[in-house]
Amino acid sequence: ILQNVRVYINGYLRDTTDIEMKRRVIEAGGRVMYTAAGATHILTSQQLNGGKTHKLLSSRTPSKVSVVRPEWVLDSILAGKRLPERQYHVVRDESSRTLLP
């Protein structure tokens, strides 16, 4: 389900723990990263701090990292397939350069 997905967990995760999310990601075929470098997804239940958000959105080479809520992992597992990230974004895609409300 999460093949080729490399997850970095950043901060607070609502209704779950980082240990549980790491276990679920690995069981679904993904990898857990211990730094954001090389990650395809950052899991968090809250917006990144201003510096991290600015770095992500203003990068000269826009990052392909999706900053998503942990529900994306859980819902993908329940669905039996990788779901589109857009409904789970904490930060909008690079083209809009804005934060979600």
PDB file as gemmi writes it, atoms N, CA and C in Angstrom:
CRYST1    1.000    1.000    1.000  90.00  90.00  90.00 P 1                      
ATOM      1  N   ILE A   1       0.833  -1.202   0.000  1.00  0.00           N  
ATOM      2  CA  ILE A   1       0.000   0.000   0.000  1.00  0.00           C  
ATOM      3  C   ILE A   1       0.872   1.258   0.000  1.00  0.00           C  
ATOM      4  N   LEU A   2       1.894   1.291   0.845  1.00  0.00           N  
ATOM      5  CA  LEU A   2       2.741   2.480   0.955  1.00  0.00           C  
ATOM      6  C   LEU A   2       4.141   2.245   0.381  1.00  0.00           C  
ATOM      7  N   GLN A   3       4.222   1.396  -0.619  1.00  0.00           N  
ATOM      8  CA  GLN A   3       5.508   1.142  -1.258  1.00  0.00           C  
ATOM      9  C   GLN A   3       6.054   2.443  -1.835  1.00  0.00           C  
ATOM     10  N   ASN A   4       7.338   2.676  -1.694  1.00  0.00           N  
ATOM     11  CA  ASN A   4       8.030   3.891  -2.146  1.00  0.00           C  
ATOM     12  C   ASN A   4       7.665   5.133  -1.340  1.00  0.00           C  
ATOM     13  N   VAL A   5       6.990   4.969  -0.217  1.00  0.00           N  
ATOM     14  CA  VAL A   5       6.659   6.086   0.668  1.00  0.00           C  
ATOM     15  C   VAL A   5       7.683   6.102   1.798  1.00  0.00           C  
ATOM     16  N   ARG A   6       8.293   7.278   1.998  1.00  0.00           N  
ATOM     17  CA  ARG A   6       9.263   7.462   3.081  1.00  0.00           C  
ATOM     18  C   ARG A   6       8.714   8.550   4.001  1.00  0.00           C  
ATOM     19  N   VAL A   7       8.389   8.165   5.226  1.00  0.00           N  
ATOM     20  CA  VAL A   7       7.677   9.040   6.158  1.00  0.00           C  
ATOM     21  C   VAL A   7       8.603   9.553   7.254  1.00  0.00           C  
ATOM     22  N   TYR A   8       8.503  10.855   7.498  1.00  0.00           N  
ATOM     23  CA  TYR A   8       9.149  11.473   8.654  1.00  0.00           C  
ATOM     24  C   TYR A   8       8.031  11.995   9.547  1.00  0.00           C  
ATOM     25  N   ILE A   9       8.079  11.652  10.822  1.00  0.00           N  
ATOM     26  CA  ILE A   9       7.048  12.098  11.765  1.00  0.00           C  
ATOM     27  C   ILE A   9       7.547  13.345  12.471  1.00  0.00           C  
ATOM     28  N   ASN A  10       6.759  14.414  12.371  1.00  0.00           N  
ATOM     29  CA  ASN A  10       7.163  15.704  12.911  1.00  0.00           C  
ATOM     30  C   ASN A  10       6.128  16.208  13.913  1.00  0.00           C  
ATOM     31  N   GLY A  11       6.445  16.115  15.176  1.00  0.00           N  
ATOM     32  CA  GLY A  11       5.584  16.717  16.190  1.00  0.00           C  
ATOM     33  C   GLY A  11       4.374  15.896  16.568  1.00  0.00           C  
ATOM     34  N   TYR A  12       3.359  16.607  16.983  1.00  0.00           N  
ATOM     35  CA  TYR A  12       2.149  16.041  17.568  1.00  0.00           C  
ATOM     36  C   TYR A  12       1.321  15.256  16.554  1.00  0.00           C  
ATOM     37  N   LEU A  13       0.860  14.075  16.969  1.00  0.00           N  
ATOM     38  CA  LEU A  13      -0.047  13.265  16.165  1.00  0.00           C  
ATOM     39  C   LEU A  13      -1.330  13.072  16.959  1.00  0.00           C  
ATOM     40  N   ARG A  14      -2.420  13.631  16.478  1.00  0.00           N  
ATOM     41  CA  ARG A  14      -3.702  13.550  17.172  1.00  0.00           C  
ATOM     42  C   ARG A  14      -4.246  12.121  17.118  1.00  0.00           C  
ATOM     43  N   ASP A  15      -4.718  11.629  18.250  1.00  0.00           N  
ATOM     44  CA  ASP A  15      -5.392  10.328  18.368  1.00  0.00           C  
ATOM     45  C   ASP A  15      -4.514   9.119  18.061  1.00  0.00           C  
ATOM     46  N   THR A  16      -3.208   9.286  18.063  1.00  0.00           N  
ATOM     47  CA  THR A  16      -2.298   8.155  17.866  1.00  0.00           C  
ATOM     48  C   THR A  16      -0.932   8.523  18.435  1.00  0.00           C  
ATOM     49  N   THR A  17       0.002   7.607  18.353  1.00  0.00           N  
ATOM     50  CA  THR A  17       1.359   7.873  18.832  1.00  0.00           C  
ATOM     51  C   THR A  17       2.345   7.682  17.692  1.00  0.00           C  
ATOM     52  N   ASP A  18       3.531   8.236  17.860  1.00  0.00           N  
ATOM     53  CA  ASP A  18       4.536   8.049  16.819  1.00  0.00           C  
ATOM     54  C   ASP A  18       4.924   6.578  16.697  1.00  0.00           C  
ATOM     55  N   ILE A  19       4.957   5.862  17.800  1.00  0.00           N  
ATOM     56  CA  ILE A  19       5.301   4.435  17.760  1.00  0.00           C  
ATOM     57  C   ILE A  19       4.265   3.659  16.947  1.00  0.00           C  
ATOM     58  N   GLU A  20       2.996   3.949  17.184  1.00  0.00           N  
ATOM     59  CA  GLU A  20       1.927   3.284  16.437  1.00  0.00           C  
ATOM     60  C   GLU A  20       2.001   3.624  14.950  1.00  0.00           C  
ATOM     61  N   MET A  21       2.238   4.885  14.620  1.00  0.00           N  
ATOM     62  CA  MET A  21       2.305   5.280  13.212  1.00  0.00           C  
ATOM     63  C   MET A  21       3.502   4.641  12.521  1.00  0.00           C  
ATOM     64  N   LYS A  22       4.629   4.577  13.205  1.00  0.00           N  
ATOM     65  CA  LYS A  22       5.806   3.925  12.615  1.00  0.00           C  
ATOM     66  C   LYS A  22       5.497   2.466  12.303  1.00  0.00           C  
ATOM     67  N   ARG A  23       4.848   1.795  13.241  1.00  0.00           N  
ATOM     68  CA  ARG A  23       4.487   0.387  13.039  1.00  0.00           C  
ATOM     69  C   ARG A  23       3.557   0.236  11.839  1.00  0.00           C  
ATOM     70  N   ARG A  24       2.544   1.100  11.752  1.00  0.00           N  
ATOM     71  CA  ARG A  24       1.565   1.009  10.661  1.00  0.00           C  
ATOM     72  C   ARG A  24       2.210   1.291   9.305  1.00  0.00           C  
ATOM     73  N   VAL A  25       3.084   2.289   9.256  1.00  0.00           N  
ATOM     74  CA  VAL A  25       3.768   2.624   7.998  1.00  0.00           C  
ATOM     75  C   VAL A  25       4.601   1.435   7.524  1.00  0.00           C  
ATOM     76  N   ILE A  26       5.370   0.857   8.422  1.00  0.00           N  
ATOM     77  CA  ILE A  26       6.235  -0.273   8.062  1.00  0.00           C  
ATOM     78  C   ILE A  26       5.399  -1.478   7.627  1.00  0.00           C  
ATOM     79  N   GLU A  27       4.341  -1.777   8.369  1.00  0.00           N  
ATOM     80  CA  GLU A  27       3.477  -2.906   8.007  1.00  0.00           C  
ATOM     81  C   GLU A  27       2.828  -2.716   6.637  1.00  0.00           C  
ATOM     82  N   ALA A  28       2.601  -1.463   6.250  1.00  0.00           N  
ATOM     83  CA  ALA A  28       1.968  -1.174   4.957  1.00  0.00           C  
ATOM     84  C   ALA A  28       2.997  -1.052   3.831  1.00  0.00           C  
ATOM     85  N   GLY A  29       4.266  -1.321   4.139  1.00  0.00           N  
ATOM     86  CA  GLY A  29       5.289  -1.324   3.098  1.00  0.00           C  
ATOM     87  C   GLY A  29       6.084  -0.048   2.954  1.00  0.00           C  
ATOM     88  N   GLY A  30       5.839   0.933   3.826  1.00  0.00           N  
ATOM     89  CA  GLY A  30       6.577   2.189   3.769  1.00  0.00           C  
ATOM     90  C   GLY A  30       7.831   2.141   4.623  1.00  0.00           C  
ATOM     91  N   ARG A  31       8.595   3.217   4.559  1.00  0.00           N  
ATOM     92  CA  ARG A  31       9.802   3.351   5.375  1.00  0.00           C  
ATOM     93  C   ARG A  31       9.649   4.545   6.293  1.00  0.00           C  
ATOM     94  N   VAL A  32      10.230   4.442   7.477  1.00  0.00           N  
ATOM     95  CA  VAL A  32      10.233   5.547   8.431  1.00  0.00           C  
ATOM     96  C   VAL A  32      11.614   6.189   8.390  1.00  0.00           C  
ATOM     97  N   MET A  33      11.634   7.500   8.210  1.00  0.00           N  
ATOM     98  CA  MET A  33      12.882   8.253   8.159  1.00  0.00           C  
ATOM     99  C   MET A  33      13.083   8.944   9.510  1.00  0.00           C  
ATOM    100  N   TYR A  34      14.337   9.090   9.906  1.00  0.00           N  
ATOM    101  CA  TYR A  34      14.619   9.735  11.187  1.00  0.00           C  
ATOM    102  C   TYR A  34      14.994  11.198  11.032  1.00  0.00           C  
ATOM    103  N   THR A  35      15.068  11.660   9.782  1.00  0.00           N  
ATOM    104  CA  THR A  35      15.187  13.085   9.478  1.00  0.00           C  
ATOM    105  C   THR A  35      14.283  13.350   8.277  1.00  0.00           C  
ATOM    106  N   ALA A  36      13.969  14.613   8.045  1.00  0.00           N  
ATOM    107  CA  ALA A  36      13.099  14.957   6.919  1.00  0.00           C  
ATOM    108  C   ALA A  36      13.808  14.794   5.575  1.00  0.00           C  
ATOM    109  N   ALA A  37      15.137  14.773   5.598  1.00  0.00           N  
ATOM    110  CA  ALA A  37      15.893  14.616   4.353  1.00  0.00           C  
ATOM    111  C   ALA A  37      15.564  13.271   3.720  1.00  0.00           C  
ATOM    112  N   GLY A  38      15.131  13.309   2.490  1.00  0.00           N  
ATOM    113  CA  GLY A  38      14.809  12.087   1.772  1.00  0.00           C  
ATOM    114  C   GLY A  38      13.391  11.589   1.973  1.00  0.00           C  
ATOM    115  N   ALA A  39      12.635  12.251   2.829  1.00  0.00           N  
ATOM    116  CA  ALA A  39      11.255  11.827   3.077  1.00  0.00           C  
ATOM    117  C   ALA A  39      10.356  12.256   1.920  1.00  0.00           C  
ATOM    118  N   THR A  40       9.363  11.434   1.629  1.00  0.00           N  
ATOM    119  CA  THR A  40       8.350  11.805   0.639  1.00  0.00           C  
ATOM    120  C   THR A  40       7.131  12.408   1.324  1.00  0.00           C  
ATOM    121  N   HIS A  41       6.970  12.089   2.612  1.00  0.00           N  
ATOM    122  CA  HIS A  41       5.819  12.563   3.379  1.00  0.00           C  
ATOM    123  C   HIS A  41       6.257  12.940   4.791  1.00  0.00           C  
ATOM    124  N   ILE A  42       5.700  14.027   5.294  1.00  0.00           N  
ATOM    125  CA  ILE A  42       5.876  14.410   6.689  1.00  0.00           C  
ATOM    126  C   ILE A  42       4.510  14.265   7.343  1.00  0.00           C  
ATOM    127  N   LEU A  43       4.456  13.481   8.420  1.00  0.00           N  
ATOM    128  CA  LEU A  43       3.201  13.283   9.152  1.00  0.00           C  
ATOM    129  C   LEU A  43       3.163  14.201  10.356  1.00  0.00           C  
ATOM    130  N   THR A  44       2.085  14.947  10.493  1.00  0.00           N  
ATOM    131  CA  THR A  44       1.874  15.801  11.654  1.00  0.00           C  
ATOM    132  C   THR A  44       0.397  16.160  11.732  1.00  0.00           C  
ATOM    133  N   SER A  45      -0.077  16.444  12.934  1.00  0.00           N  
ATOM    134  CA  SER A  45      -1.469  16.865  13.101  1.00  0.00           C  
ATOM    135  C   SER A  45      -1.583  18.371  13.249  1.00  0.00           C  
ATOM    136  N   GLN A  46      -0.472  19.051  13.206  1.00  0.00           N  
ATOM    137  CA  GLN A  46      -0.496  20.507  13.354  1.00  0.00           C  
ATOM    138  C   GLN A  46       0.361  21.133  12.264  1.00  0.00           C  
ATOM    139  N   GLN A  47       0.120  22.401  12.015  1.00  0.00           N  
ATOM    140  CA  GLN A  47       0.925  23.081  11.016  1.00  0.00           C  
ATOM    141  C   GLN A  47       2.374  23.111  11.465  1.00  0.00           C  
ATOM    142  N   LEU A  48       3.266  23.072  10.495  1.00  0.00           N  
ATOM    143  CA  LEU A  48       4.681  23.205  10.811  1.00  0.00           C  
ATOM    144  C   LEU A  48       4.932  24.615  11.323  1.00  0.00           C  
ATOM    145  N   ASN A  49       6.006  24.786  12.091  1.00  0.00           N  
ATOM    146  CA  ASN A  49       6.294  26.137  12.574  1.00  0.00           C  
ATOM    147  C   ASN A  49       6.650  27.035  11.391  1.00  0.00           C  
ATOM    148  N   GLY A  50       6.654  28.318  11.625  1.00  0.00           N  
ATOM    149  CA  GLY A  50       6.856  29.283  10.551  1.00  0.00           C  
ATOM    150  C   GLY A  50       8.110  29.051   9.736  1.00  0.00           C  
ATOM    151  N   GLY A  51       9.213  28.758  10.402  1.00  0.00           N  
ATOM    152  CA  GLY A  51      10.472  28.541   9.698  1.00  0.00           C  
ATOM    153  C   GLY A  51      10.428  27.325   8.792  1.00  0.00           C  
ATOM    154  N   LYS A  52       9.870  26.234   9.285  1.00  0.00           N  
ATOM    155  CA  LYS A  52       9.778  25.016   8.475  1.00  0.00           C  
ATOM    156  C   LYS A  52       8.828  25.216   7.303  1.00  0.00           C  
ATOM    157  N   THR A  53       7.713  25.892   7.553  1.00  0.00           N  
ATOM    158  CA  THR A  53       6.754  26.146   6.476  1.00  0.00           C  
ATOM    159  C   THR A  53       7.376  27.034   5.412  1.00  0.00           C  
ATOM    160  N   HIS A  54       8.046  28.093   5.847  1.00  0.00           N  
ATOM    161  CA  HIS A  54       8.690  29.004   4.898  1.00  0.00           C  
ATOM    162  C   HIS A  54       9.724  28.256   4.060  1.00  0.00           C  
ATOM    163  N   LYS A  55      10.524  27.436   4.700  1.00  0.00           N  
ATOM    164  CA  LYS A  55      11.550  26.678   3.985  1.00  0.00           C  
ATOM    165  C   LYS A  55      10.913  25.751   2.952  1.00  0.00           C  
ATOM    166  N   LEU A  56       9.842  25.083   3.333  1.00  0.00           N  
ATOM    167  CA  LEU A  56       9.163  24.158   2.428  1.00  0.00           C  
ATOM    168  C   LEU A  56       8.541  24.885   1.244  1.00  0.00           C  
ATOM    169  N   LEU A  57       7.878  26.008   1.512  1.00  0.00           N  
ATOM    170  CA  LEU A  57       7.142  26.703   0.458  1.00  0.00           C  
ATOM    171  C   LEU A  57       7.997  27.621  -0.404  1.00  0.00           C  
ATOM    172  N   SER A  58       9.147  28.063   0.100  1.00  0.00           N  
ATOM    173  CA  SER A  58       9.937  29.023  -0.665  1.00  0.00           C  
ATOM    174  C   SER A  58      11.220  28.426  -1.225  1.00  0.00           C  
ATOM    175  N   SER A  59      11.346  27.143  -1.162  1.00  0.00           N  
ATOM    176  CA  SER A  59      12.537  26.483  -1.684  1.00  0.00           C  
ATOM    177  C   SER A  59      12.722  26.814  -3.161  1.00  0.00           C  
ATOM    178  N   ARG A  60      13.968  27.059  -3.563  1.00  0.00           N  
ATOM    179  CA  ARG A  60      14.247  27.353  -4.975  1.00  0.00           C  
ATOM    180  C   ARG A  60      13.951  26.135  -5.836  1.00  0.00           C  
ATOM    181  N   THR A  61      14.138  24.971  -5.279  1.00  0.00           N  
ATOM    182  CA  THR A  61      13.763  23.739  -5.967  1.00  0.00           C  
ATOM    183  C   THR A  61      12.631  23.139  -5.152  1.00  0.00           C  
ATOM    184  N   PRO A  62      11.398  23.459  -5.510  1.00  0.00           N  
ATOM    185  CA  PRO A  62      10.263  23.056  -4.686  1.00  0.00           C  
ATOM    186  C   PRO A  62      10.298  21.573  -4.322  1.00  0.00           C  
ATOM    187  N   SER A  63      10.134  21.351  -3.071  1.00  0.00           N  
ATOM    188  CA  SER A  63      10.162  20.001  -2.536  1.00  0.00           C  
ATOM    189  C   SER A  63       8.928  19.231  -2.973  1.00  0.00           C  
ATOM    190  N   LYS A  64       9.099  17.961  -3.136  1.00  0.00           N  
ATOM    191  CA  LYS A  64       7.968  17.104  -3.468  1.00  0.00           C  
ATOM    192  C   LYS A  64       7.462  16.401  -2.214  1.00  0.00           C  
ATOM    193  N   VAL A  65       7.727  16.995  -1.069  1.00  0.00           N  
ATOM    194  CA  VAL A  65       7.289  16.420   0.199  1.00  0.00           C  
ATOM    195  C   VAL A  65       5.842  16.814   0.454  1.00  0.00           C  
ATOM    196  N   SER A  66       5.022  15.830   0.783  1.00  0.00           N  
ATOM    197  CA  SER A  66       3.638  16.100   1.171  1.00  0.00           C  
ATOM    198  C   SER A  66       3.574  16.132   2.689  1.00  0.00           C  
ATOM    199  N   VAL A  67       3.067  17.221   3.232  1.00  0.00           N  
ATOM    200  CA  VAL A  67       2.884  17.333   4.677  1.00  0.00           C  
ATOM    201  C   VAL A  67       1.429  16.977   4.946  1.00  0.00           C  
ATOM    202  N   VAL A  68       1.226  15.805   5.545  1.00  0.00           N  
ATOM    203  CA  VAL A  68      -0.124  15.267   5.696  1.00  0.00           C  
ATOM    204  C   VAL A  68      -0.414  14.850   7.134  1.00  0.00           C  
ATOM    205  N   ARG A  69      -1.706  14.777   7.427  1.00  0.00           N  
ATOM    206  CA  ARG A  69      -2.150  14.288   8.732  1.00  0.00           C  
ATOM    207  C   ARG A  69      -2.001  12.768   8.786  1.00  0.00           C  
ATOM    208  N   PRO A  70      -1.849  12.194   9.976  1.00  0.00           N  
ATOM    209  CA  PRO A  70      -1.691  10.743  10.095  1.00  0.00           C  
ATOM    210  C   PRO A  70      -2.887   9.956   9.569  1.00  0.00           C  
ATOM    211  N   GLU A  71      -4.031  10.589   9.479  1.00  0.00           N  
ATOM    212  CA  GLU A  71      -5.216   9.915   8.945  1.00  0.00           C  
ATOM    213  C   GLU A  71      -4.994   9.421   7.516  1.00  0.00           C  
ATOM    214  N   TRP A  72      -4.103  10.079   6.777  1.00  0.00           N  
ATOM    215  CA  TRP A  72      -3.809   9.635   5.413  1.00  0.00           C  
ATOM    216  C   TRP A  72      -3.281   8.201   5.422  1.00  0.00           C  
ATOM    217  N   VAL A  73      -2.353   7.914   6.338  1.00  0.00           N  
ATOM    218  CA  VAL A  73      -1.803   6.561   6.447  1.00  0.00           C  
ATOM    219  C   VAL A  73      -2.906   5.586   6.850  1.00  0.00           C  
ATOM    220  N   LEU A  74      -3.639   5.929   7.897  1.00  0.00           N  
ATOM    221  CA  LEU A  74      -4.666   5.023   8.416  1.00  0.00           C  
ATOM    222  C   LEU A  74      -5.773   4.778   7.394  1.00  0.00           C  
ATOM    223  N   ASP A  75      -6.238   5.837   6.739  1.00  0.00           N  
ATOM    224  CA  ASP A  75      -7.302   5.688   5.741  1.00  0.00           C  
ATOM    225  C   ASP A  75      -6.817   4.909   4.516  1.00  0.00           C  
ATOM    226  N   SER A  76      -5.559   5.115   4.127  1.00  0.00           N  
ATOM    227  CA  SER A  76      -5.003   4.359   3.003  1.00  0.00           C  
ATOM    228  C   SER A  76      -4.967   2.872   3.327  1.00  0.00           C  
ATOM    229  N   ILE A  77      -4.570   2.544   4.540  1.00  0.00           N  
ATOM    230  CA  ILE A  77      -4.529   1.138   4.954  1.00  0.00           C  
ATOM    231  C   ILE A  77      -5.936   0.549   4.940  1.00  0.00           C  
ATOM    232  N   LEU A  78      -6.900   1.288   5.488  1.00  0.00           N  
ATOM    233  CA  LEU A  78      -8.286   0.805   5.502  1.00  0.00           C  
ATOM    234  C   LEU A  78      -8.838   0.617   4.089  1.00  0.00           C  
ATOM    235  N   ALA A  79      -8.461   1.512   3.184  1.00  0.00           N  
ATOM    236  CA  ALA A  79      -8.946   1.434   1.802  1.00  0.00           C  
ATOM    237  C   ALA A  79      -8.212   0.359   1.002  1.00  0.00           C  
ATOM    238  N   GLY A  80      -7.074  -0.084   1.509  1.00  0.00           N  
ATOM    239  CA  GLY A  80      -6.302  -1.090   0.797  1.00  0.00           C  
ATOM    240  C   GLY A  80      -5.522  -0.538  -0.378  1.00  0.00           C  
ATOM    241  N   LYS A  81      -5.397   0.795  -0.430  1.00  0.00           N  
ATOM    242  CA  LYS A  81      -4.632   1.438  -1.501  1.00  0.00           C  
ATOM    243  C   LYS A  81      -4.187   2.813  -1.030  1.00  0.00           C  
ATOM    244  N   ARG A  82      -3.170   3.323  -1.700  1.00  0.00           N  
ATOM    245  CA  ARG A  82      -2.672   4.660  -1.366  1.00  0.00           C  
ATOM    246  C   ARG A  82      -3.674   5.702  -1.852  1.00  0.00           C  
ATOM    247  N   LEU A  83      -4.207   6.460  -0.915  1.00  0.00           N  
ATOM    248  CA  LEU A  83      -5.195   7.490  -1.244  1.00  0.00           C  
ATOM    249  C   LEU A  83      -4.504   8.792  -1.646  1.00  0.00           C  
ATOM    250  N   PRO A  84      -5.187   9.633  -2.418  1.00  0.00           N  
ATOM    251  CA  PRO A  84      -4.620  10.941  -2.773  1.00  0.00           C  
ATOM    252  C   PRO A  84      -4.371  11.765  -1.509  1.00  0.00           C  
ATOM    253  N   GLU A  85      -3.241  12.429  -1.472  1.00  0.00           N  
ATOM    254  CA  GLU A  85      -2.843  13.189  -0.289  1.00  0.00           C  
ATOM    255  C   GLU A  85      -3.606  14.496  -0.123  1.00  0.00           C  
ATOM    256  N   ARG A  86      -4.140  15.046  -1.192  1.00  0.00           N  
ATOM    257  CA  ARG A  86      -4.688  16.409  -1.149  1.00  0.00           C  
ATOM    258  C   ARG A  86      -5.739  16.625  -0.065  1.00  0.00           C  
ATOM    259  N   GLN A  87      -6.521  15.615   0.267  1.00  0.00           N  
ATOM    260  CA  GLN A  87      -7.545  15.781   1.303  1.00  0.00           C  
ATOM    261  C   GLN A  87      -6.948  15.784   2.710  1.00  0.00           C  
ATOM    262  N   TYR A  88      -5.688  15.438   2.825  1.00  0.00           N  
ATOM    263  CA  TYR A  88      -5.042  15.292   4.127  1.00  0.00           C  
ATOM    264  C   TYR A  88      -3.916  16.302   4.339  1.00  0.00           C  
ATOM    265  N   HIS A  89      -3.707  17.200   3.383  1.00  0.00           N  
ATOM    266  CA  HIS A  89      -2.598  18.148   3.477  1.00  0.00           C  
ATOM    267  C   HIS A  89      -2.720  19.071   4.682  1.00  0.00           C  
ATOM    268  N   VAL A  90      -1.598  19.285   5.328  1.00  0.00           N  
ATOM    269  CA  VAL A  90      -1.490  20.298   6.373  1.00  0.00           C  
ATOM    270  C   VAL A  90      -1.013  21.592   5.721  1.00  0.00           C  
ATOM    271  N   VAL A  91      -0.190  21.464   4.680  1.00  0.00           N  
ATOM    272  CA  VAL A  91       0.287  22.601   3.893  1.00  0.00           C  
ATOM    273  C   VAL A  91      -0.163  22.350   2.464  1.00  0.00           C  
ATOM    274  N   ARG A  92      -0.719  23.371   1.822  1.00  0.00           N  
ATOM    275  CA  ARG A  92      -1.161  23.218   0.430  1.00  0.00           C  
ATOM    276  C   ARG A  92       0.031  22.950  -0.470  1.00  0.00           C  
ATOM    277  N   ASP A  93      -0.254  22.514  -1.686  1.00  0.00           N  
ATOM    278  CA  ASP A  93       0.833  22.214  -2.617  1.00  0.00           C  
ATOM    279  C   ASP A  93       1.608  23.480  -2.974  1.00  0.00           C  
ATOM    280  N   GLU A  94       2.777  23.270  -3.553  1.00  0.00           N  
ATOM    281  CA  GLU A  94       3.697  24.369  -3.816  1.00  0.00           C  
ATOM    282  C   GLU A  94       3.125  25.411  -4.768  1.00  0.00           C  
ATOM    283  N   SER A  95       2.205  25.020  -5.641  1.00  0.00           N  
ATOM    284  CA  SER A  95       1.693  25.968  -6.628  1.00  0.00           C  
ATOM    285  C   SER A  95       0.850  27.061  -5.988  1.00  0.00           C  
ATOM    286  N   SER A  96       0.185  26.754  -4.870  1.00  0.00           N  
ATOM    287  CA  SER A  96      -0.651  27.769  -4.235  1.00  0.00           C  
ATOM    288  C   SER A  96       0.137  28.620  -3.251  1.00  0.00           C  
ATOM    289  N   ARG A  97       1.222  28.064  -2.720  1.00  0.00           N  
ATOM    290  CA  ARG A  97       2.087  28.779  -1.779  1.00  0.00           C  
ATOM    291  C   ARG A  97       1.332  29.349  -0.581  1.00  0.00           C  
ATOM    292  N   THR A  98       0.263  28.685  -0.171  1.00  0.00           N  
ATOM    293  CA  THR A  98      -0.488  29.147   0.991  1.00  0.00           C  
ATOM    294  C   THR A  98      -0.754  27.988   1.933  1.00  0.00           C  
ATOM    295  N   LEU A  99      -1.078  28.323   3.162  1.00  0.00           N  
ATOM    296  CA  LEU A  99      -1.391  27.304   4.158  1.00  0.00           C  
ATOM    297  C   LEU A  99      -2.869  26.978   4.134  1.00  0.00           C  
ATOM    298  N   LEU A 100      -3.178  25.772   4.532  1.00  0.00           N  
ATOM    299  CA  LEU A 100      -4.579  25.403   4.703  1.00  0.00           C  
ATOM    300  C   LEU A 100      -5.147  26.151   5.898  1.00  0.00           C  
ATOM    301  N   PRO A 101      -6.434  26.444   5.880  1.00  0.00           N  
ATOM    302  CA  PRO A 101      -7.053  27.108   7.034  1.00  0.00           C  
ATOM    303  C   PRO A 101      -7.037  26.212   8.254  1.00  0.00           C  
TER     304      PRO A 101                                                      
END                                                                             
